[in-house]
């Protein structure tokens, strides 16, 4: 998830209000650094999701699946925990 423009604008306005003035190149460098961090986190989440899907498919191939109602109940319970 990329930092939103609004969040970046708000952060810059706060810095400006505090008297901290940064050259445009520093602001851009920091924004790019934050985008890089966000992209790396996104990639880690995608890898994790793909690994979970692969494990699930392996379980199904081995006949270790669960019936659809049990699966739905588990998904609903997990969603409620969030």
PyMOL Python script that loads the backbone (N, CA, C, O; Angstrom):
from pymol import cmd

cmd.read_pdbstr("""\
ATOM      1  N   UNK A   1       0.847  -1.176   0.000  1.00  0.00           N
ATOM      2  CA  UNK A   1       0.000   0.000   0.000  1.00  0.00           C
ATOM      3  C   UNK A   1       0.889   1.234   0.000  1.00  0.00           C
ATOM      4  O   UNK A   1       1.762   1.387   0.854  1.00  0.00           O
ATOM      5  N   UNK A   2       0.662   2.086  -0.942  1.00  0.00           N
ATOM      6  CA  UNK A   2       1.453   3.300  -1.045  1.00  0.00           C
ATOM      7  C   UNK A   2       0.927   4.365  -0.096  1.00  0.00           C
ATOM      8  O   UNK A   2      -0.277   4.444   0.148  1.00  0.00           O
ATOM      9  N   UNK A   3       1.824   5.183   0.440  1.00  0.00           N
ATOM     10  CA  UNK A   3       1.343   6.303   1.247  1.00  0.00           C
ATOM     11  C   UNK A   3       0.488   7.207   0.357  1.00  0.00           C
ATOM     12  O   UNK A   3       0.850   7.490  -0.785  1.00  0.00           O
ATOM     13  N   UNK A   4      -0.620   7.645   0.880  1.00  0.00           N
ATOM     14  CA  UNK A   4      -1.497   8.471   0.054  1.00  0.00           C
ATOM     15  C   UNK A   4      -0.922   9.866  -0.105  1.00  0.00           C
ATOM     16  O   UNK A   4      -0.125  10.330   0.710  1.00  0.00           O
ATOM     17  N   UNK A   5      -1.344  10.519  -1.171  1.00  0.00           N
ATOM     18  CA  UNK A   5      -0.905  11.892  -1.408  1.00  0.00           C
ATOM     19  C   UNK A   5      -1.339  12.793  -0.266  1.00  0.00           C
ATOM     20  O   UNK A   5      -0.623  13.714   0.126  1.00  0.00           O
ATOM     21  N   UNK A   6      -2.539  12.509   0.267  1.00  0.00           N
ATOM     22  CA  UNK A   6      -3.048  13.317   1.363  1.00  0.00           C
ATOM     23  C   UNK A   6      -2.154  13.185   2.588  1.00  0.00           C
ATOM     24  O   UNK A   6      -1.856  14.182   3.246  1.00  0.00           O
ATOM     25  N   UNK A   7      -1.722  11.960   2.903  1.00  0.00           N
ATOM     26  CA  UNK A   7      -0.830  11.755   4.043  1.00  0.00           C
ATOM     27  C   UNK A   7       0.497  12.473   3.839  1.00  0.00           C
ATOM     28  O   UNK A   7       1.032  13.079   4.768  1.00  0.00           O
ATOM     29  N   UNK A   8       1.020  12.404   2.633  1.00  0.00           N
ATOM     30  CA  UNK A   8       2.279  13.068   2.338  1.00  0.00           C
ATOM     31  C   UNK A   8       2.108  14.583   2.445  1.00  0.00           C
ATOM     32  O   UNK A   8       2.957  15.276   3.006  1.00  0.00           O
ATOM     33  N   UNK A   9       1.010  15.083   1.905  1.00  0.00           N
ATOM     34  CA  UNK A   9       0.745  16.514   1.972  1.00  0.00           C
ATOM     35  C   UNK A   9       0.597  16.958   3.430  1.00  0.00           C
ATOM     36  O   UNK A   9       1.137  17.992   3.822  1.00  0.00           O
ATOM     37  N   UNK A  10      -0.129  16.183   4.226  1.00  0.00           N
ATOM     38  CA  UNK A  10      -0.317  16.510   5.640  1.00  0.00           C
ATOM     39  C   UNK A  10       1.014  16.526   6.375  1.00  0.00           C
ATOM     40  O   UNK A  10       1.285  17.432   7.162  1.00  0.00           O
ATOM     41  N   UNK A  11       1.848  15.519   6.116  1.00  0.00           N
ATOM     42  CA  UNK A  11       3.156  15.460   6.765  1.00  0.00           C
ATOM     43  C   UNK A  11       4.011  16.660   6.390  1.00  0.00           C
ATOM     44  O   UNK A  11       4.683  17.244   7.241  1.00  0.00           O
ATOM     45  N   UNK A  12       3.983  17.021   5.129  1.00  0.00           N
ATOM     46  CA  UNK A  12       4.767  18.171   4.680  1.00  0.00           C
ATOM     47  C   UNK A  12       4.256  19.467   5.303  1.00  0.00           C
ATOM     48  O   UNK A  12       5.043  20.340   5.668  1.00  0.00           O
ATOM     49  N   UNK A  13       2.934  19.585   5.421  1.00  0.00           N
ATOM     50  CA  UNK A  13       2.361  20.787   6.026  1.00  0.00           C
ATOM     51  C   UNK A  13       2.759  20.886   7.509  1.00  0.00           C
ATOM     52  O   UNK A  13       3.059  21.972   8.005  1.00  0.00           O
ATOM     53  N   UNK A  14       2.759  19.747   8.205  1.00  0.00           N
ATOM     54  CA  UNK A  14       3.169  19.744   9.611  1.00  0.00           C
ATOM     55  C   UNK A  14       4.621  20.170   9.745  1.00  0.00           C
ATOM     56  O   UNK A  14       4.963  20.993  10.596  1.00  0.00           O
ATOM     57  N   UNK A  15       5.473  19.603   8.897  1.00  0.00           N
ATOM     58  CA  UNK A  15       6.894  19.957   8.934  1.00  0.00           C
ATOM     59  C   UNK A  15       7.081  21.450   8.666  1.00  0.00           C
ATOM     60  O   UNK A  15       7.885  22.119   9.314  1.00  0.00           O
ATOM     61  N   UNK A  16       6.325  21.948   7.704  1.00  0.00           N
ATOM     62  CA  UNK A  16       6.425  23.357   7.354  1.00  0.00           C
ATOM     63  C   UNK A  16       5.953  24.237   8.508  1.00  0.00           C
ATOM     64  O   UNK A  16       6.555  25.274   8.787  1.00  0.00           O
ATOM     65  N   UNK A  17       4.878  23.826   9.176  1.00  0.00           N
ATOM     66  CA  UNK A  17       4.344  24.590  10.302  1.00  0.00           C
ATOM     67  C   UNK A  17       5.336  24.626  11.459  1.00  0.00           C
ATOM     68  O   UNK A  17       5.369  25.595  12.218  1.00  0.00           O
ATOM     69  N   UNK A  18       6.128  23.596  11.597  1.00  0.00           N
ATOM     70  CA  UNK A  18       7.127  23.534  12.666  1.00  0.00           C
ATOM     71  C   UNK A  18       8.391  24.296  12.289  1.00  0.00           C
ATOM     72  O   UNK A  18       9.334  24.382  13.076  1.00  0.00           O
ATOM     73  N   UNK A  19       8.402  24.837  11.103  1.00  0.00           N
ATOM     74  CA  UNK A  19       9.558  25.616  10.669  1.00  0.00           C
ATOM     75  C   UNK A  19      10.630  24.789   9.990  1.00  0.00           C
ATOM     76  O   UNK A  19      11.690  25.307   9.637  1.00  0.00           O
ATOM     77  N   UNK A  20      10.364  23.529   9.808  1.00  0.00           N
ATOM     78  CA  UNK A  20      11.339  22.664   9.145  1.00  0.00           C
ATOM     79  C   UNK A  20      11.132  22.779   7.643  1.00  0.00           C
ATOM     80  O   UNK A  20      10.132  22.301   7.106  1.00  0.00           O
ATOM     81  N   UNK A  21      12.059  23.400   6.986  1.00  0.00           N
ATOM     82  CA  UNK A  21      11.946  23.519   5.533  1.00  0.00           C
ATOM     83  C   UNK A  21      13.017  22.643   4.903  1.00  0.00           C
ATOM     84  O   UNK A  21      14.200  22.734   5.228  1.00  0.00           O
ATOM     85  N   UNK A  22      12.573  21.815   4.013  1.00  0.00           N
ATOM     86  CA  UNK A  22      13.474  20.902   3.329  1.00  0.00           C
ATOM     87  C   UNK A  22      13.537  21.276   1.855  1.00  0.00           C
ATOM     88  O   UNK A  22      12.542  21.718   1.281  1.00  0.00           O
ATOM     89  N   UNK A  23      14.672  21.104   1.256  1.00  0.00           N
ATOM     90  CA  UNK A  23      14.741  21.316  -0.192  1.00  0.00           C
ATOM     91  C   UNK A  23      13.856  20.286  -0.902  1.00  0.00           C
ATOM     92  O   UNK A  23      13.641  19.183  -0.399  1.00  0.00           O
ATOM     93  N   UNK A  24      13.356  20.656  -2.058  1.00  0.00           N
ATOM     94  CA  UNK A  24      12.472  19.770  -2.818  1.00  0.00           C
ATOM     95  C   UNK A  24      13.132  18.413  -3.063  1.00  0.00           C
ATOM     96  O   UNK A  24      12.456  17.384  -3.032  1.00  0.00           O
ATOM     97  N   UNK A  25      14.434  18.400  -3.304  1.00  0.00           N
ATOM     98  CA  UNK A  25      15.112  17.124  -3.564  1.00  0.00           C
ATOM     99  C   UNK A  25      15.044  16.206  -2.349  1.00  0.00           C
ATOM    100  O   UNK A  25      14.930  14.990  -2.503  1.00  0.00           O
ATOM    101  N   UNK A  26      15.112  16.768  -1.142  1.00  0.00           N
ATOM    102  CA  UNK A  26      15.016  15.956   0.073  1.00  0.00           C
ATOM    103  C   UNK A  26      13.600  15.401   0.249  1.00  0.00           C
ATOM    104  O   UNK A  26      13.418  14.255   0.660  1.00  0.00           O
ATOM    105  N   UNK A  27      12.619  16.218  -0.063  1.00  0.00           N
ATOM    106  CA  UNK A  27      11.233  15.770   0.037  1.00  0.00           C
ATOM    107  C   UNK A  27      10.988  14.628  -0.942  1.00  0.00           C
ATOM    108  O   UNK A  27      10.365  13.626  -0.590  1.00  0.00           O
ATOM    109  N   UNK A  28      11.472  14.779  -2.154  1.00  0.00           N
ATOM    110  CA  UNK A  28      11.297  13.740  -3.163  1.00  0.00           C
ATOM    111  C   UNK A  28      12.051  12.476  -2.765  1.00  0.00           C
ATOM    112  O   UNK A  28      11.529  11.371  -2.916  1.00  0.00           O
ATOM    113  N   UNK A  29      13.264  12.628  -2.262  1.00  0.00           N
ATOM    114  CA  UNK A  29      14.053  11.479  -1.825  1.00  0.00           C
ATOM    115  C   UNK A  29      13.321  10.707  -0.726  1.00  0.00           C
ATOM    116  O   UNK A  29      13.265   9.478  -0.753  1.00  0.00           O
ATOM    117  N   UNK A  30      12.764  11.438   0.236  1.00  0.00           N
ATOM    118  CA  UNK A  30      12.032  10.792   1.330  1.00  0.00           C
ATOM    119  C   UNK A  30      10.767  10.105   0.816  1.00  0.00           C
ATOM    120  O   UNK A  30      10.441   8.998   1.244  1.00  0.00           O
ATOM    121  N   UNK A  31      10.063  10.758  -0.092  1.00  0.00           N
ATOM    122  CA  UNK A  31       8.860  10.153  -0.663  1.00  0.00           C
ATOM    123  C   UNK A  31       9.205   8.863  -1.407  1.00  0.00           C
ATOM    124  O   UNK A  31       8.490   7.868  -1.290  1.00  0.00           O
ATOM    125  N   UNK A  32      10.283   8.879  -2.160  1.00  0.00           N
ATOM    126  CA  UNK A  32      10.704   7.673  -2.883  1.00  0.00           C
ATOM    127  C   UNK A  32      11.127   6.563  -1.923  1.00  0.00           C
ATOM    128  O   UNK A  32      10.858   5.386  -2.168  1.00  0.00           O
ATOM    129  N   UNK A  33      11.784   6.940  -0.841  1.00  0.00           N
ATOM    130  CA  UNK A  33      12.182   5.956   0.166  1.00  0.00           C
ATOM    131  C   UNK A  33      10.947   5.294   0.776  1.00  0.00           C
ATOM    132  O   UNK A  33      10.910   4.077   0.954  1.00  0.00           O
ATOM    133  N   UNK A  34       9.931   6.113   1.097  1.00  0.00           N
ATOM    134  CA  UNK A  34       8.698   5.567   1.666  1.00  0.00           C
ATOM    135  C   UNK A  34       7.968   4.672   0.674  1.00  0.00           C
ATOM    136  O   UNK A  34       7.410   3.644   1.057  1.00  0.00           O
ATOM    137  N   UNK A  35       7.970   5.056  -0.592  1.00  0.00           N
ATOM    138  CA  UNK A  35       7.352   4.216  -1.617  1.00  0.00           C
ATOM    139  C   UNK A  35       8.083   2.877  -1.741  1.00  0.00           C
ATOM    140  O   UNK A  35       7.458   1.829  -1.905  1.00  0.00           O
ATOM    141  N   UNK A  36       9.395   2.927  -1.660  1.00  0.00           N
ATOM    142  CA  UNK A  36      10.190   1.696  -1.740  1.00  0.00           C
ATOM    143  C   UNK A  36       9.871   0.767  -0.565  1.00  0.00           C
ATOM    144  O   UNK A  36       9.728  -0.442  -0.744  1.00  0.00           O
ATOM    145  N   UNK A  37       9.762   1.332   0.622  1.00  0.00           N
ATOM    146  CA  UNK A  37       9.421   0.537   1.808  1.00  0.00           C
ATOM    147  C   UNK A  37       8.031  -0.082   1.654  1.00  0.00           C
ATOM    148  O   UNK A  37       7.829  -1.258   1.955  1.00  0.00           O
ATOM    149  N   UNK A  38       7.077   0.724   1.181  1.00  0.00           N
ATOM    150  CA  UNK A  38       5.716   0.230   0.991  1.00  0.00           C
ATOM    151  C   UNK A  38       5.675  -0.880  -0.053  1.00  0.00           C
ATOM    152  O   UNK A  38       4.972  -1.874   0.128  1.00  0.00           O
ATOM    153  N   UNK A  39       6.416  -0.720  -1.134  1.00  0.00           N
ATOM    154  CA  UNK A  39       6.439  -1.736  -2.187  1.00  0.00           C
ATOM    155  C   UNK A  39       7.064  -3.035  -1.675  1.00  0.00           C
ATOM    156  O   UNK A  39       6.583  -4.119  -2.004  1.00  0.00           O
ATOM    157  N   UNK A  40       8.113  -2.940  -0.886  1.00  0.00           N
ATOM    158  CA  UNK A  40       8.749  -4.138  -0.322  1.00  0.00           C
ATOM    159  C   UNK A  40       7.778  -4.869   0.598  1.00  0.00           C
ATOM    160  O   UNK A  40       7.712  -6.098   0.578  1.00  0.00           O
ATOM    161  N   UNK A  41       7.022  -4.120   1.407  1.00  0.00           N
ATOM    162  CA  UNK A  41       6.038  -4.738   2.300  1.00  0.00           C
ATOM    163  C   UNK A  41       4.947  -5.429   1.482  1.00  0.00           C
ATOM    164  O   UNK A  41       4.503  -6.525   1.826  1.00  0.00           O
ATOM    165  N   UNK A  42       4.525  -4.786   0.409  1.00  0.00           N
ATOM    166  CA  UNK A  42       3.505  -5.365  -0.468  1.00  0.00           C
ATOM    167  C   UNK A  42       4.012  -6.675  -1.075  1.00  0.00           C
ATOM    168  O   UNK A  42       3.282  -7.665  -1.122  1.00  0.00           O
ATOM    169  N   UNK A  43       5.248  -6.675  -1.533  1.00  0.00           N
ATOM    170  CA  UNK A  43       5.828  -7.883  -2.121  1.00  0.00           C
ATOM    171  C   UNK A  43       5.914  -9.019  -1.103  1.00  0.00           C
ATOM    172  O   UNK A  43       5.656 -10.177  -1.433  1.00  0.00           O
ATOM    173  N   UNK A  44       6.282  -8.679   0.149  1.00  0.00           N
ATOM    174  CA  UNK A  44       6.333  -9.712   1.199  1.00  0.00           C
ATOM    175  C   UNK A  44       4.959 -10.305   1.453  1.00  0.00           C
ATOM    176  O   UNK A  44       4.827 -11.516   1.633  1.00  0.00           O
ATOM    177  N   UNK A  45       3.920  -9.451   1.471  1.00  0.00           N
ATOM    178  CA  UNK A  45       2.556  -9.945   1.677  1.00  0.00           C
ATOM    179  C   UNK A  45       2.126 -10.850   0.527  1.00  0.00           C
ATOM    180  O   UNK A  45       1.491 -11.880   0.752  1.00  0.00           O
ATOM    181  N   UNK A  46       2.469 -10.471  -0.707  1.00  0.00           N
ATOM    182  CA  UNK A  46       2.112 -11.300  -1.861  1.00  0.00           C
ATOM    183  C   UNK A  46       2.796 -12.660  -1.806  1.00  0.00           C
ATOM    184  O   UNK A  46       2.181 -13.681  -2.112  1.00  0.00           O
ATOM    185  N   UNK A  47       4.059 -12.675  -1.419  1.00  0.00           N
ATOM    186  CA  UNK A  47       4.792 -13.945  -1.291  1.00  0.00           C
ATOM    187  C   UNK A  47       4.119 -14.821  -0.245  1.00  0.00           C
ATOM    188  O   UNK A  47       3.936 -16.020  -0.457  1.00  0.00           O
ATOM    189  N   UNK A  48       3.747 -14.220   0.891  1.00  0.00           N
ATOM    190  CA  UNK A  48       3.091 -14.960   1.966  1.00  0.00           C
ATOM    191  C   UNK A  48       1.761 -15.543   1.496  1.00  0.00           C
ATOM    192  O   UNK A  48       1.453 -16.701   1.777  1.00  0.00           O
ATOM    193  N   UNK A  49       0.977 -14.744   0.782  1.00  0.00           N
ATOM    194  CA  UNK A  49      -0.318 -15.218   0.275  1.00  0.00           C
ATOM    195  C   UNK A  49      -0.123 -16.362  -0.716  1.00  0.00           C
ATOM    196  O   UNK A  49      -0.839 -17.363  -0.667  1.00  0.00           O
ATOM    197  N   UNK A  50       0.844 -16.210  -1.611  1.00  0.00           N
ATOM    198  CA  UNK A  50       1.098 -17.275  -2.593  1.00  0.00           C
ATOM    199  C   UNK A  50       1.534 -18.573  -1.917  1.00  0.00           C
ATOM    200  O   UNK A  50       1.136 -19.659  -2.339  1.00  0.00           O
ATOM    201  N   UNK A  51       2.352 -18.462  -0.865  1.00  0.00           N
ATOM    202  CA  UNK A  51       2.780 -19.653  -0.135  1.00  0.00           C
ATOM    203  C   UNK A  51       1.587 -20.335   0.539  1.00  0.00           C
ATOM    204  O   UNK A  51       1.487 -21.562   0.548  1.00  0.00           O
ATOM    205  N   UNK A  52       0.694 -19.534   1.097  1.00  0.00           N
ATOM    206  CA  UNK A  52      -0.502 -20.110   1.734  1.00  0.00           C
ATOM    207  C   UNK A  52      -1.392 -20.791   0.705  1.00  0.00           C
ATOM    208  O   UNK A  52      -1.948 -21.855   0.976  1.00  0.00           O
ATOM    209  N   UNK A  53      -1.531 -20.199  -0.455  1.00  0.00           N
ATOM    210  CA  UNK A  53      -2.320 -20.821  -1.517  1.00  0.00           C
ATOM    211  C   UNK A  53      -1.684 -22.144  -1.940  1.00  0.00           C
ATOM    212  O   UNK A  53      -2.380 -23.146  -2.104  1.00  0.00           O
ATOM    213  N   UNK A  54      -0.366 -22.148  -2.114  1.00  0.00           N
ATOM    214  CA  UNK A  54       0.336 -23.375  -2.499  1.00  0.00           C
ATOM    215  C   UNK A  54       0.138 -24.476  -1.461  1.00  0.00           C
ATOM    216  O   UNK A  54      -0.103 -25.630  -1.813  1.00  0.00           O
ATOM    217  N   UNK A  55       0.242 -24.113  -0.170  1.00  0.00           N
ATOM    218  CA  UNK A  55       0.023 -25.116   0.896  1.00  0.00           C
ATOM    219  C   UNK A  55      -1.396 -25.653   0.841  1.00  0.00           C
ATOM    220  O   UNK A  55      -1.619 -26.854   0.997  1.00  0.00           O
ATOM    221  N   UNK A  56      -2.358 -24.760   0.619  1.00  0.00           N
ATOM    222  CA  UNK A  56      -3.751 -25.199   0.523  1.00  0.00           C
ATOM    223  C   UNK A  56      -3.976 -26.140  -0.643  1.00  0.00           C
ATOM    224  O   UNK A  56      -4.686 -27.137  -0.512  1.00  0.00           O
ATOM    225  N   UNK A  57      -3.379 -25.830  -1.781  1.00  0.00           N
ATOM    226  CA  UNK A  57      -3.514 -26.703  -2.949  1.00  0.00           C
ATOM    227  C   UNK A  57      -2.856 -28.059  -2.708  1.00  0.00           C
ATOM    228  O   UNK A  57      -3.379 -29.092  -3.127  1.00  0.00           O
ATOM    229  N   UNK A  58      -1.708 -28.053  -2.032  1.00  0.00           N
ATOM    230  CA  UNK A  58      -1.054 -29.323  -1.690  1.00  0.00           C
ATOM    231  C   UNK A  58      -1.955 -30.165  -0.788  1.00  0.00           C
ATOM    232  O   UNK A  58      -2.080 -31.374  -0.982  1.00  0.00           O
ATOM    233  N   UNK A  59      -2.575 -29.528   0.187  1.00  0.00           N
ATOM    234  CA  UNK A  59      -3.480 -30.257   1.084  1.00  0.00           C
ATOM    235  C   UNK A  59      -4.641 -30.861   0.292  1.00  0.00           C
ATOM    236  O   UNK A  59      -5.027 -32.007   0.520  1.00  0.00           O
ATOM    237  N   UNK A  60      -5.190 -30.085  -0.636  1.00  0.00           N
ATOM    238  CA  UNK A  60      -6.285 -30.609  -1.452  1.00  0.00           C
ATOM    239  C   UNK A  60      -5.820 -31.786  -2.298  1.00  0.00           C
ATOM    240  O   UNK A  60      -6.530 -32.784  -2.420  1.00  0.00           O
ATOM    241  N   UNK A  61      -4.624 -31.671  -2.885  1.00  0.00           N
ATOM    242  CA  UNK A  61      -4.078 -32.767  -3.699  1.00  0.00           C
ATOM    243  C   UNK A  61      -3.878 -34.033  -2.877  1.00  0.00           C
ATOM    244  O   UNK A  61      -3.971 -35.144  -3.400  1.00  0.00           O
ATOM    245  N   UNK A  62      -3.602 -33.860  -1.587  1.00  0.00           N
ATOM    246  CA  UNK A  62      -3.372 -34.994  -0.693  1.00  0.00           C
ATOM    247  C   UNK A  62      -4.675 -35.492  -0.061  1.00  0.00           C
ATOM    248  O   UNK A  62      -4.664 -36.404   0.766  1.00  0.00           O
ATOM    249  N   UNK A  63      -5.794 -34.886  -0.459  1.00  0.00           N
ATOM    250  CA  UNK A  63      -7.079 -35.306   0.087  1.00  0.00           C
ATOM    251  C   UNK A  63      -7.337 -34.783   1.492  1.00  0.00           C
ATOM    252  O   UNK A  63      -8.182 -35.312   2.214  1.00  0.00           O
ATOM    253  N   UNK A  64      -6.609 -33.748   1.873  1.00  0.00           N
ATOM    254  CA  UNK A  64      -6.761 -33.216   3.224  1.00  0.00           C
ATOM    255  C   UNK A  64      -7.616 -31.947   3.237  1.00  0.00           C
ATOM    256  O   UNK A  64      -7.431 -31.073   4.084  1.00  0.00           O
ATOM    257  N   UNK A  65      -8.534 -31.860   2.308  1.00  0.00           N
ATOM    258  CA  UNK A  65      -9.405 -30.690   2.243  1.00  0.00           C
ATOM    259  C   UNK A  65     -10.492 -30.754   3.293  1.00  0.00           C
ATOM    260  O   UNK A  65     -10.672 -31.773   3.960  1.00  0.00           O
ATOM    261  N   UNK A  66     -11.211 -29.662   3.434  1.00  0.00           N
ATOM    262  CA  UNK A  66     -12.343 -29.627   4.355  1.00  0.00           C
ATOM    263  C   UNK A  66     -13.588 -29.293   3.550  1.00  0.00           C
ATOM    264  O   UNK A  66     -13.506 -28.729   2.458  1.00  0.00           O
ATOM    265  N   UNK A  67     -14.744 -29.648   4.104  1.00  0.00           N
ATOM    266  CA  UNK A  67     -15.983 -29.397   3.380  1.00  0.00           C
ATOM    267  C   UNK A  67     -16.237 -27.884   3.291  1.00  0.00           C
ATOM    268  O   UNK A  67     -15.756 -27.119   4.127  1.00  0.00           O
ATOM    269  N   UNK A  68     -16.984 -27.468   2.286  1.00  0.00           N
ATOM    270  CA  UNK A  68     -17.209 -26.031   2.050  1.00  0.00           C
ATOM    271  C   UNK A  68     -17.806 -25.293   3.246  1.00  0.00           C
ATOM    272  O   UNK A  68     -17.411 -24.158   3.515  1.00  0.00           O
ATOM    273  N   UNK A  69     -18.742 -25.898   3.967  1.00  0.00           N
ATOM    274  CA  UNK A  69     -19.354 -25.203   5.110  1.00  0.00           C
ATOM    275  C   UNK A  69     -18.337 -24.945   6.221  1.00  0.00           C
ATOM    276  O   UNK A  69     -18.346 -23.879   6.836  1.00  0.00           O
ATOM    277  N   UNK A  70     -17.478 -25.900   6.473  1.00  0.00           N
ATOM    278  CA  UNK A  70     -16.432 -25.715   7.483  1.00  0.00           C
ATOM    279  C   UNK A  70     -15.477 -24.611   7.043  1.00  0.00           C
ATOM    280  O   UNK A  70     -15.064 -23.783   7.854  1.00  0.00           O
ATOM    281  N   UNK A  71     -15.128 -24.599   5.766  1.00  0.00           N
ATOM    282  CA  UNK A  71     -14.231 -23.565   5.239  1.00  0.00           C
ATOM    283  C   UNK A  71     -14.857 -22.186   5.398  1.00  0.00           C
ATOM    284  O   UNK A  71     -14.195 -21.247   5.838  1.00  0.00           O
ATOM    285  N   UNK A  72     -16.139 -22.065   5.038  1.00  0.00           N
ATOM    286  CA  UNK A  72     -16.826 -20.774   5.175  1.00  0.00           C
ATOM    287  C   UNK A  72     -16.862 -20.323   6.634  1.00  0.00           C
ATOM    288  O   UNK A  72     -16.635 -19.151   6.933  1.00  0.00           O
ATOM    289  N   UNK A  73     -17.149 -21.257   7.536  1.00  0.00           N
ATOM    290  CA  UNK A  73     -17.216 -20.915   8.960  1.00  0.00           C
ATOM    291  C   UNK A  73     -15.862 -20.425   9.465  1.00  0.00           C
ATOM    292  O   UNK A  73     -15.793 -19.464  10.231  1.00  0.00           O
ATOM    293  N   UNK A  74     -14.789 -21.081   9.038  1.00  0.00           N
ATOM    294  CA  UNK A  74     -13.456 -20.651   9.451  1.00  0.00           C
ATOM    295  C   UNK A  74     -13.119 -19.270   8.895  1.00  0.00           C
ATOM    296  O   UNK A  74     -12.543 -18.437   9.595  1.00  0.00           O
ATOM    297  N   UNK A  75     -13.479 -19.033   7.643  1.00  0.00           N
ATOM    298  CA  UNK A  75     -13.220 -17.724   7.039  1.00  0.00           C
ATOM    299  C   UNK A  75     -14.015 -16.620   7.746  1.00  0.00           C
ATOM    300  O   UNK A  75     -13.496 -15.532   7.998  1.00  0.00           O
ATOM    301  N   UNK A  76     -15.275 -16.914   8.058  1.00  0.00           N
ATOM    302  CA  UNK A  76     -16.084 -15.921   8.765  1.00  0.00           C
ATOM    303  C   UNK A  76     -15.510 -15.619  10.148  1.00  0.00           C
ATOM    304  O   UNK A  76     -15.456 -14.464  10.571  1.00  0.00           O
ATOM    305  N   UNK A  77     -15.084 -16.669  10.842  1.00  0.00           N
ATOM    306  CA  UNK A  77     -14.504 -16.475  12.177  1.00  0.00           C
ATOM    307  C   UNK A  77     -13.220 -15.652  12.112  1.00  0.00           C
ATOM    308  O   UNK A  77     -12.987 -14.781  12.949  1.00  0.00           O
ATOM    309  N   UNK A  78     -12.403 -15.934  11.122  1.00  0.00           N
ATOM    310  CA  UNK A  78     -11.156 -15.173  10.961  1.00  0.00           C
ATOM    311  C   UNK A  78     -11.446 -13.717  10.640  1.00  0.00           C
ATOM    312  O   UNK A  78     -10.755 -12.824  11.131  1.00  0.00           O
ATOM    313  N   UNK A  79     -12.443 -13.472   9.833  1.00  0.00           N
ATOM    314  CA  UNK A  79     -12.805 -12.088   9.472  1.00  0.00           C
ATOM    315  C   UNK A  79     -13.316 -11.326  10.696  1.00  0.00           C
ATOM    316  O   UNK A  79     -13.022 -10.142  10.859  1.00  0.00           O
ATOM    317  N   UNK A  80     -14.087 -12.009  11.561  1.00  0.00           N
ATOM    318  CA  UNK A  80     -14.606 -11.351  12.762  1.00  0.00           C
ATOM    319  C   UNK A  80     -13.484 -10.964  13.721  1.00  0.00           C
ATOM    320  O   UNK A  80     -13.615  -9.981  14.451  1.00  0.00           O
ATOM    321  N   UNK A  81     -12.394 -11.712  13.733  1.00  0.00           N
ATOM    322  CA  UNK A  81     -11.265 -11.413  14.620  1.00  0.00           C
ATOM    323  C   UNK A  81     -10.575 -10.122  14.244  1.00  0.00           C
ATOM    324  O   UNK A  81      -9.950  -9.486  15.093  1.00  0.00           O
ATOM    325  N   UNK A  82     -10.674  -9.721  12.990  1.00  0.00           N
ATOM    326  CA  UNK A  82     -10.013  -8.499  12.525  1.00  0.00           C
ATOM    327  C   UNK A  82     -10.738  -7.320  12.959  1.00  0.00           C
ATOM    328  O   UNK A  82     -10.329  -6.198  12.660  1.00  0.00           O
TER     329      UNK A  82
END
""", "prot")
cmd.dss("prot")
cmd.show_as("cartoon", "prot")
cmd.util.cbc("prot")
cmd.orient("prot")
